[in-house]
Amino acid sequence: MSVKIALEKLELWKKSIVENGIKSFDSFLKMLETKQDYVVNYVENHLSNAVTEGCNNLIRAIRRISFGMTNFQNLRWRVLAVQCVVH
């Protein structure tokens, strides 16, 4: 899909939301106006930050499991060990 077509479809969707008076999307539409360049970047390059978000979720899960671990180095080694197994 080209960037032009993607932007046209996005504008049509935004217009339909506003015309139908769906207020629950107001904050999302406002954010979309400021981040539209990132949407275009994804359409052009098919890149996202999904891998980074996955790593962040993994680290959060390890932190929850390791509650009470006071030594940061031990936590760091545990995160690195789990990431090596995942990748």
PDB file as gemmi writes it, atoms N, CA and C in Angstrom:
CRYST1    1.000    1.000    1.000  90.00  90.00  90.00 P 1                      
ATOM      1  N   MET A   1       0.853  -1.176   0.000  1.00  0.00           N  
ATOM      2  CA  MET A   1       0.000   0.000   0.000  1.00  0.00           C  
ATOM      3  C   MET A   1       0.896   1.235   0.000  1.00  0.00           C  
ATOM      4  N   SER A   2       0.530   2.203  -0.788  1.00  0.00           N  
ATOM      5  CA  SER A   2       1.329   3.423  -0.863  1.00  0.00           C  
ATOM      6  C   SER A   2       0.965   4.354   0.298  1.00  0.00           C  
ATOM      7  N   VAL A   3       1.849   5.275   0.557  1.00  0.00           N  
ATOM      8  CA  VAL A   3       1.641   6.234   1.638  1.00  0.00           C  
ATOM      9  C   VAL A   3       0.411   7.092   1.358  1.00  0.00           C  
ATOM     10  N   LYS A   4       0.256   7.494   0.125  1.00  0.00           N  
ATOM     11  CA  LYS A   4      -0.883   8.350  -0.239  1.00  0.00           C  
ATOM     12  C   LYS A   4      -2.206   7.641   0.032  1.00  0.00           C  
ATOM     13  N   ILE A   5      -2.299   6.380  -0.365  1.00  0.00           N  
ATOM     14  CA  ILE A   5      -3.531   5.621  -0.148  1.00  0.00           C  
ATOM     15  C   ILE A   5      -3.774   5.417   1.348  1.00  0.00           C  
ATOM     16  N   ALA A   6      -2.704   5.107   2.092  1.00  0.00           N  
ATOM     17  CA  ALA A   6      -2.841   4.906   3.535  1.00  0.00           C  
ATOM     18  C   ALA A   6      -3.345   6.175   4.219  1.00  0.00           C  
ATOM     19  N   LEU A   7      -2.796   7.315   3.841  1.00  0.00           N  
ATOM     20  CA  LEU A   7      -3.241   8.574   4.441  1.00  0.00           C  
ATOM     21  C   LEU A   7      -4.685   8.899   4.065  1.00  0.00           C  
ATOM     22  N   GLU A   8      -5.069   8.603   2.828  1.00  0.00           N  
ATOM     23  CA  GLU A   8      -6.456   8.830   2.406  1.00  0.00           C  
ATOM     24  C   GLU A   8      -7.421   7.962   3.217  1.00  0.00           C  
ATOM     25  N   LYS A   9      -7.070   6.697   3.405  1.00  0.00           N  
ATOM     26  CA  LYS A   9      -7.925   5.797   4.179  1.00  0.00           C  
ATOM     27  C   LYS A   9      -8.000   6.227   5.641  1.00  0.00           C  
ATOM     28  N   LEU A  10      -6.876   6.681   6.179  1.00  0.00           N  
ATOM     29  CA  LEU A  10      -6.849   7.154   7.552  1.00  0.00           C  
ATOM     30  C   LEU A  10      -7.741   8.384   7.716  1.00  0.00           C  
ATOM     31  N   GLU A  11      -7.678   9.297   6.757  1.00  0.00           N  
ATOM     32  CA  GLU A  11      -8.520  10.496   6.811  1.00  0.00           C  
ATOM     33  C   GLU A  11     -10.001  10.134   6.700  1.00  0.00           C  
ATOM     34  N   LEU A  12     -10.331   9.172   5.843  1.00  0.00           N  
ATOM     35  CA  LEU A  12     -11.725   8.735   5.730  1.00  0.00           C  
ATOM     36  C   LEU A  12     -12.220   8.135   7.043  1.00  0.00           C  
ATOM     37  N   TRP A  13     -11.367   7.336   7.683  1.00  0.00           N  
ATOM     38  CA  TRP A  13     -11.748   6.726   8.952  1.00  0.00           C  
ATOM     39  C   TRP A  13     -11.961   7.795  10.018  1.00  0.00           C  
ATOM     40  N   LYS A  14     -11.033   8.769  10.090  1.00  0.00           N  
ATOM     41  CA  LYS A  14     -11.158   9.838  11.077  1.00  0.00           C  
ATOM     42  C   LYS A  14     -12.429  10.646  10.828  1.00  0.00           C  
ATOM     43  N   LYS A  15     -12.725  10.906   9.566  1.00  0.00           N  
ATOM     44  CA  LYS A  15     -13.918  11.675   9.220  1.00  0.00           C  
ATOM     45  C   LYS A  15     -15.187  10.920   9.645  1.00  0.00           C  
ATOM     46  N   SER A  16     -15.202   9.604   9.433  1.00  0.00           N  
ATOM     47  CA  SER A  16     -16.385   8.819   9.814  1.00  0.00           C  
ATOM     48  C   SER A  16     -16.569   8.804  11.334  1.00  0.00           C  
ATOM     49  N   ILE A  17     -15.478   8.784  12.078  1.00  0.00           N  
ATOM     50  CA  ILE A  17     -15.574   8.809  13.541  1.00  0.00           C  
ATOM     51  C   ILE A  17     -16.181  10.133  14.001  1.00  0.00           C  
ATOM     52  N   VAL A  18     -15.700  11.221  13.424  1.00  0.00           N  
ATOM     53  CA  VAL A  18     -16.196  12.548  13.813  1.00  0.00           C  
ATOM     54  C   VAL A  18     -17.662  12.703  13.400  1.00  0.00           C  
ATOM     55  N   GLU A  19     -18.008  12.274  12.176  1.00  0.00           N  
ATOM     56  CA  GLU A  19     -19.382  12.405  11.690  1.00  0.00           C  
ATOM     57  C   GLU A  19     -20.363  11.596  12.523  1.00  0.00           C  
ATOM     58  N   ASN A  20     -19.941  10.434  12.990  1.00  0.00           N  
ATOM     59  CA  ASN A  20     -20.823   9.595  13.798  1.00  0.00           C  
ATOM     60  C   ASN A  20     -20.871  10.031  15.260  1.00  0.00           C  
ATOM     61  N   GLY A  21     -20.056  11.009  15.618  1.00  0.00           N  
ATOM     62  CA  GLY A  21     -20.092  11.565  16.963  1.00  0.00           C  
ATOM     63  C   GLY A  21     -19.567  10.620  18.036  1.00  0.00           C  
ATOM     64  N   ILE A  22     -18.628   9.769  17.675  1.00  0.00           N  
ATOM     65  CA  ILE A  22     -18.066   8.829  18.640  1.00  0.00           C  
ATOM     66  C   ILE A  22     -17.009   9.568  19.458  1.00  0.00           C  
ATOM     67  N   LYS A  23     -17.340   9.907  20.671  1.00  0.00           N  
ATOM     68  CA  LYS A  23     -16.473  10.725  21.516  1.00  0.00           C  
ATOM     69  C   LYS A  23     -15.350   9.927  22.170  1.00  0.00           C  
ATOM     70  N   SER A  24     -15.489   8.614  22.237  1.00  0.00           N  
ATOM     71  CA  SER A  24     -14.466   7.822  22.920  1.00  0.00           C  
ATOM     72  C   SER A  24     -13.134   7.811  22.166  1.00  0.00           C  
ATOM     73  N   PHE A  25     -13.141   8.220  20.902  1.00  0.00           N  
ATOM     74  CA  PHE A  25     -11.918   8.262  20.108  1.00  0.00           C  
ATOM     75  C   PHE A  25     -11.258   9.642  20.105  1.00  0.00           C  
ATOM     76  N   ASP A  26     -11.808  10.616  20.832  1.00  0.00           N  
ATOM     77  CA  ASP A  26     -11.279  11.981  20.785  1.00  0.00           C  
ATOM     78  C   ASP A  26      -9.804  12.064  21.152  1.00  0.00           C  
ATOM     79  N   SER A  27      -9.414  11.443  22.259  1.00  0.00           N  
ATOM     80  CA  SER A  27      -8.010  11.527  22.666  1.00  0.00           C  
ATOM     81  C   SER A  27      -7.110  10.770  21.688  1.00  0.00           C  
ATOM     82  N   PHE A  28      -7.604   9.658  21.141  1.00  0.00           N  
ATOM     83  CA  PHE A  28      -6.817   8.913  20.161  1.00  0.00           C  
ATOM     84  C   PHE A  28      -6.625   9.728  18.882  1.00  0.00           C  
ATOM     85  N   LEU A  29      -7.678  10.382  18.418  1.00  0.00           N  
ATOM     86  CA  LEU A  29      -7.567  11.204  17.206  1.00  0.00           C  
ATOM     87  C   LEU A  29      -6.613  12.371  17.415  1.00  0.00           C  
ATOM     88  N   LYS A  30      -6.648  12.947  18.611  1.00  0.00           N  
ATOM     89  CA  LYS A  30      -5.738  14.052  18.920  1.00  0.00           C  
ATOM     90  C   LYS A  30      -4.288  13.565  18.888  1.00  0.00           C  
ATOM     91  N   MET A  31      -4.034  12.390  19.473  1.00  0.00           N  
ATOM     92  CA  MET A  31      -2.695  11.816  19.468  1.00  0.00           C  
ATOM     93  C   MET A  31      -2.273  11.456  18.050  1.00  0.00           C  
ATOM     94  N   LEU A  32      -3.209  10.964  17.259  1.00  0.00           N  
ATOM     95  CA  LEU A  32      -2.907  10.570  15.885  1.00  0.00           C  
ATOM     96  C   LEU A  32      -2.467  11.760  15.042  1.00  0.00           C  
ATOM     97  N   GLU A  33      -3.039  12.914  15.317  1.00  0.00           N  
ATOM     98  CA  GLU A  33      -2.628  14.121  14.594  1.00  0.00           C  
ATOM     99  C   GLU A  33      -1.146  14.430  14.835  1.00  0.00           C  
ATOM    100  N   THR A  34      -0.676  14.223  16.071  1.00  0.00           N  
ATOM    101  CA  THR A  34       0.711  14.545  16.380  1.00  0.00           C  
ATOM    102  C   THR A  34       1.675  13.440  15.961  1.00  0.00           C  
ATOM    103  N   LYS A  35       1.187  12.207  15.842  1.00  0.00           N  
ATOM    104  CA  LYS A  35       2.060  11.066  15.539  1.00  0.00           C  
ATOM    105  C   LYS A  35       1.863  10.514  14.124  1.00  0.00           C  
ATOM    106  N   GLN A  36       1.237  11.262  13.274  1.00  0.00           N  
ATOM    107  CA  GLN A  36       0.923  10.786  11.934  1.00  0.00           C  
ATOM    108  C   GLN A  36       2.187  10.451  11.131  1.00  0.00           C  
ATOM    109  N   ASP A  37       3.277  11.143  11.396  1.00  0.00           N  
ATOM    110  CA  ASP A  37       4.532  10.847  10.697  1.00  0.00           C  
ATOM    111  C   ASP A  37       4.998   9.426  10.980  1.00  0.00           C  
ATOM    112  N   TYR A  38       4.761   8.938  12.209  1.00  0.00           N  
ATOM    113  CA  TYR A  38       5.173   7.583  12.561  1.00  0.00           C  
ATOM    114  C   TYR A  38       4.320   6.546  11.827  1.00  0.00           C  
ATOM    115  N   VAL A  39       3.062   6.853  11.631  1.00  0.00           N  
ATOM    116  CA  VAL A  39       2.185   5.956  10.864  1.00  0.00           C  
ATOM    117  C   VAL A  39       2.678   5.872   9.433  1.00  0.00           C  
ATOM    118  N   VAL A  40       3.023   7.001   8.864  1.00  0.00           N  
ATOM    119  CA  VAL A  40       3.552   7.034   7.504  1.00  0.00           C  
ATOM    120  C   VAL A  40       4.864   6.258   7.432  1.00  0.00           C  
ATOM    121  N   ASN A  41       5.698   6.397   8.433  1.00  0.00           N  
ATOM    122  CA  ASN A  41       6.965   5.669   8.471  1.00  0.00           C  
ATOM    123  C   ASN A  41       6.721   4.164   8.452  1.00  0.00           C  
ATOM    124  N   TYR A  42       5.714   3.696   9.194  1.00  0.00           N  
ATOM    125  CA  TYR A  42       5.419   2.265   9.191  1.00  0.00           C  
ATOM    126  C   TYR A  42       4.955   1.817   7.811  1.00  0.00           C  
ATOM    127  N   VAL A  43       4.119   2.608   7.173  1.00  0.00           N  
ATOM    128  CA  VAL A  43       3.620   2.237   5.847  1.00  0.00           C  
ATOM    129  C   VAL A  43       4.772   2.170   4.851  1.00  0.00           C  
ATOM    130  N   GLU A  44       5.718   3.098   4.947  1.00  0.00           N  
ATOM    131  CA  GLU A  44       6.847   3.109   4.009  1.00  0.00           C  
ATOM    132  C   GLU A  44       7.841   1.991   4.281  1.00  0.00           C  
ATOM    133  N   ASN A  45       8.191   1.767   5.551  1.00  0.00           N  
ATOM    134  CA  ASN A  45       9.306   0.880   5.885  1.00  0.00           C  
ATOM    135  C   ASN A  45       8.917  -0.417   6.575  1.00  0.00           C  
ATOM    136  N   HIS A  46       7.665  -0.550   6.995  1.00  0.00           N  
ATOM    137  CA  HIS A  46       7.181  -1.740   7.706  1.00  0.00           C  
ATOM    138  C   HIS A  46       8.023  -2.043   8.943  1.00  0.00           C  
ATOM    139  N   LEU A  47       8.377  -0.999   9.668  1.00  0.00           N  
ATOM    140  CA  LEU A  47       9.136  -1.148  10.907  1.00  0.00           C  
ATOM    141  C   LEU A  47       8.266  -0.717  12.079  1.00  0.00           C  
ATOM    142  N   SER A  48       8.415  -1.423  13.173  1.00  0.00           N  
ATOM    143  CA  SER A  48       7.712  -1.033  14.394  1.00  0.00           C  
ATOM    144  C   SER A  48       8.623  -1.286  15.583  1.00  0.00           C  
ATOM    145  N   ASN A  49       8.167  -0.893  16.747  1.00  0.00           N  
ATOM    146  CA  ASN A  49       8.956  -1.102  17.953  1.00  0.00           C  
ATOM    147  C   ASN A  49       8.452  -2.306  18.734  1.00  0.00           C  
ATOM    148  N   ALA A  50       7.868  -3.280  18.054  1.00  0.00           N  
ATOM    149  CA  ALA A  50       7.299  -4.459  18.714  1.00  0.00           C  
ATOM    150  C   ALA A  50       8.353  -5.257  19.468  1.00  0.00           C  
ATOM    151  N   VAL A  51       9.546  -5.391  18.909  1.00  0.00           N  
ATOM    152  CA  VAL A  51      10.596  -6.152  19.579  1.00  0.00           C  
ATOM    153  C   VAL A  51      10.994  -5.467  20.884  1.00  0.00           C  
ATOM    154  N   THR A  52      11.132  -4.156  20.838  1.00  0.00           N  
ATOM    155  CA  THR A  52      11.478  -3.404  22.039  1.00  0.00           C  
ATOM    156  C   THR A  52      10.395  -3.544  23.104  1.00  0.00           C  
ATOM    157  N   GLU A  53       9.147  -3.437  22.701  1.00  0.00           N  
ATOM    158  CA  GLU A  53       8.046  -3.579  23.650  1.00  0.00           C  
ATOM    159  C   GLU A  53       8.015  -4.981  24.234  1.00  0.00           C  
ATOM    160  N   GLY A  54       8.316  -5.989  23.424  1.00  0.00           N  
ATOM    161  CA  GLY A  54       8.368  -7.356  23.921  1.00  0.00           C  
ATOM    162  C   GLY A  54       9.452  -7.531  24.966  1.00  0.00           C  
ATOM    163  N   CYS A  55      10.617  -6.948  24.722  1.00  0.00           N  
ATOM    164  CA  CYS A  55      11.712  -7.008  25.708  1.00  0.00           C  
ATOM    165  C   CYS A  55      11.321  -6.285  26.997  1.00  0.00           C  
ATOM    166  N   ASN A  56      10.668  -5.136  26.869  1.00  0.00           N  
ATOM    167  CA  ASN A  56      10.235  -4.404  28.057  1.00  0.00           C  
ATOM    168  C   ASN A  56       9.238  -5.228  28.873  1.00  0.00           C  
ATOM    169  N   ASN A  57       8.298  -5.902  28.206  1.00  0.00           N  
ATOM    170  CA  ASN A  57       7.336  -6.738  28.914  1.00  0.00           C  
ATOM    171  C   ASN A  57       8.027  -7.907  29.608  1.00  0.00           C  
ATOM    172  N   LEU A  58       9.022  -8.490  28.956  1.00  0.00           N  
ATOM    173  CA  LEU A  58       9.783  -9.583  29.554  1.00  0.00           C  
ATOM    174  C   LEU A  58      10.500  -9.110  30.824  1.00  0.00           C  
ATOM    175  N   ILE A  59      11.119  -7.950  30.747  1.00  0.00           N  
ATOM    176  CA  ILE A  59      11.819  -7.396  31.917  1.00  0.00           C  
ATOM    177  C   ILE A  59      10.837  -7.119  33.050  1.00  0.00           C  
ATOM    178  N   ARG A  60       9.668  -6.579  32.731  1.00  0.00           N  
ATOM    179  CA  ARG A  60       8.667  -6.326  33.768  1.00  0.00           C  
ATOM    180  C   ARG A  60       8.212  -7.625  34.434  1.00  0.00           C  
ATOM    181  N   ALA A  61       8.035  -8.667  33.625  1.00  0.00           N  
ATOM    182  CA  ALA A  61       7.617  -9.961  34.182  1.00  0.00           C  
ATOM    183  C   ALA A  61       8.697 -10.514  35.110  1.00  0.00           C  
ATOM    184  N   ILE A  62       9.948 -10.400  34.710  1.00  0.00           N  
ATOM    185  CA  ILE A  62      11.050 -10.879  35.557  1.00  0.00           C  
ATOM    186  C   ILE A  62      11.113 -10.074  36.846  1.00  0.00           C  
ATOM    187  N   ARG A  63      10.893  -8.776  36.755  1.00  0.00           N  
ATOM    188  CA  ARG A  63      10.904  -7.935  37.969  1.00  0.00           C  
ATOM    189  C   ARG A  63       9.795  -8.347  38.922  1.00  0.00           C  
ATOM    190  N   ARG A  64       8.608  -8.694  38.369  1.00  0.00           N  
ATOM    191  CA  ARG A  64       7.509  -9.131  39.235  1.00  0.00           C  
ATOM    192  C   ARG A  64       7.848 -10.451  39.918  1.00  0.00           C  
ATOM    193  N   ILE A  65       8.413 -11.375  39.149  1.00  0.00           N  
ATOM    194  CA  ILE A  65       8.789 -12.671  39.709  1.00  0.00           C  
ATOM    195  C   ILE A  65       9.885 -12.506  40.751  1.00  0.00           C  
ATOM    196  N   SER A  66      10.792 -11.573  40.522  1.00  0.00           N  
ATOM    197  CA  SER A  66      11.959 -11.389  41.390  1.00  0.00           C  
ATOM    198  C   SER A  66      11.710 -10.351  42.471  1.00  0.00           C  
ATOM    199  N   PHE A  67      10.477 -10.156  42.855  1.00  0.00           N  
ATOM    200  CA  PHE A  67      10.159  -9.144  43.858  1.00  0.00           C  
ATOM    201  C   PHE A  67      10.960  -9.400  45.129  1.00  0.00           C  
ATOM    202  N   GLY A  68      11.608  -8.393  45.628  1.00  0.00           N  
ATOM    203  CA  GLY A  68      12.399  -8.513  46.829  1.00  0.00           C  
ATOM    204  C   GLY A  68      13.883  -8.697  46.555  1.00  0.00           C  
ATOM    205  N   MET A  69      14.244  -8.883  45.292  1.00  0.00           N  
ATOM    206  CA  MET A  69      15.659  -9.034  44.957  1.00  0.00           C  
ATOM    207  C   MET A  69      16.313  -7.657  45.103  1.00  0.00           C  
ATOM    208  N   THR A  70      17.257  -7.546  46.001  1.00  0.00           N  
ATOM    209  CA  THR A  70      17.835  -6.234  46.296  1.00  0.00           C  
ATOM    210  C   THR A  70      19.086  -5.940  45.490  1.00  0.00           C  
ATOM    211  N   ASN A  71      19.698  -6.950  44.928  1.00  0.00           N  
ATOM    212  CA  ASN A  71      20.937  -6.753  44.191  1.00  0.00           C  
ATOM    213  C   ASN A  71      20.616  -6.556  42.706  1.00  0.00           C  
ATOM    214  N   PHE A  72      20.892  -5.362  42.194  1.00  0.00           N  
ATOM    215  CA  PHE A  72      20.583  -5.062  40.795  1.00  0.00           C  
ATOM    216  C   PHE A  72      21.337  -5.977  39.839  1.00  0.00           C  
ATOM    217  N   GLN A  73      22.580  -6.315  40.144  1.00  0.00           N  
ATOM    218  CA  GLN A  73      23.373  -7.166  39.248  1.00  0.00           C  
ATOM    219  C   GLN A  73      22.725  -8.540  39.083  1.00  0.00           C  
ATOM    220  N   ASN A  74      22.171  -9.093  40.166  1.00  0.00           N  
ATOM    221  CA  ASN A  74      21.486 -10.383  40.058  1.00  0.00           C  
ATOM    222  C   ASN A  74      20.268 -10.281  39.140  1.00  0.00           C  
ATOM    223  N   LEU A  75      19.521  -9.191  39.291  1.00  0.00           N  
ATOM    224  CA  LEU A  75      18.367  -8.971  38.414  1.00  0.00           C  
ATOM    225  C   LEU A  75      18.828  -8.815  36.969  1.00  0.00           C  
ATOM    226  N   ARG A  76      19.888  -8.073  36.768  1.00  0.00           N  
ATOM    227  CA  ARG A  76      20.438  -7.870  35.413  1.00  0.00           C  
ATOM    228  C   ARG A  76      20.846  -9.192  34.789  1.00  0.00           C  
ATOM    229  N   TRP A  77      21.540 -10.036  35.545  1.00  0.00           N  
ATOM    230  CA  TRP A  77      21.964 -11.337  35.016  1.00  0.00           C  
ATOM    231  C   TRP A  77      20.764 -12.221  34.680  1.00  0.00           C  
ATOM    232  N   ARG A  78      19.739 -12.143  35.502  1.00  0.00           N  
ATOM    233  CA  ARG A  78      18.541 -12.943  35.233  1.00  0.00           C  
ATOM    234  C   ARG A  78      17.865 -12.495  33.939  1.00  0.00           C  
ATOM    235  N   VAL A  79      17.747 -11.186  33.743  1.00  0.00           N  
ATOM    236  CA  VAL A  79      17.144 -10.654  32.514  1.00  0.00           C  
ATOM    237  C   VAL A  79      17.973 -11.082  31.301  1.00  0.00           C  
ATOM    238  N   LEU A  80      19.291 -10.950  31.390  1.00  0.00           N  
ATOM    239  CA  LEU A  80      20.144 -11.335  30.261  1.00  0.00           C  
ATOM    240  C   LEU A  80      20.060 -12.821  29.977  1.00  0.00           C  
ATOM    241  N   ALA A  81      19.974 -13.635  30.996  1.00  0.00           N  
ATOM    242  CA  ALA A  81      19.884 -15.080  30.802  1.00  0.00           C  
ATOM    243  C   ALA A  81      18.576 -15.462  30.109  1.00  0.00           C  
ATOM    244  N   VAL A  82      17.487 -14.843  30.526  1.00  0.00           N  
ATOM    245  CA  VAL A  82      16.193 -15.157  29.921  1.00  0.00           C  
ATOM    246  C   VAL A  82      16.145 -14.666  28.487  1.00  0.00           C  
ATOM    247  N   GLN A  83      16.708 -13.495  28.206  1.00  0.00           N  
ATOM    248  CA  GLN A  83      16.701 -12.990  26.832  1.00  0.00           C  
ATOM    249  C   GLN A  83      17.506 -13.879  25.914  1.00  0.00           C  
ATOM    250  N   CYS A  84      18.602 -14.453  26.407  1.00  0.00           N  
ATOM    251  CA  CYS A  84      19.400 -15.348  25.575  1.00  0.00           C  
ATOM    252  C   CYS A  84      18.606 -16.589  25.217  1.00  0.00           C  
ATOM    253  N   VAL A  85      17.788 -17.074  26.117  1.00  0.00           N  
ATOM    254  CA  VAL A  85      16.972 -18.254  25.847  1.00  0.00           C  
ATOM    255  C   VAL A  85      15.861 -17.922  24.864  1.00  0.00           C  
ATOM    256  N   VAL A  86      15.260 -16.743  24.995  1.00  0.00           N  
ATOM    257  CA  VAL A  86      14.153 -16.342  24.119  1.00  0.00           C  
ATOM    258  C   VAL A  86      14.635 -16.114  22.706  1.00  0.00           C  
ATOM    259  N   HIS A  87      15.790 -15.468  22.538  1.00  0.00           N  
ATOM    260  CA  HIS A  87      16.271 -15.165  21.198  1.00  0.00           C  
ATOM    261  C   HIS A  87      17.106 -16.305  20.756  1.00  0.00           C  
TER     262      HIS A  87                                                      
END                                                                             
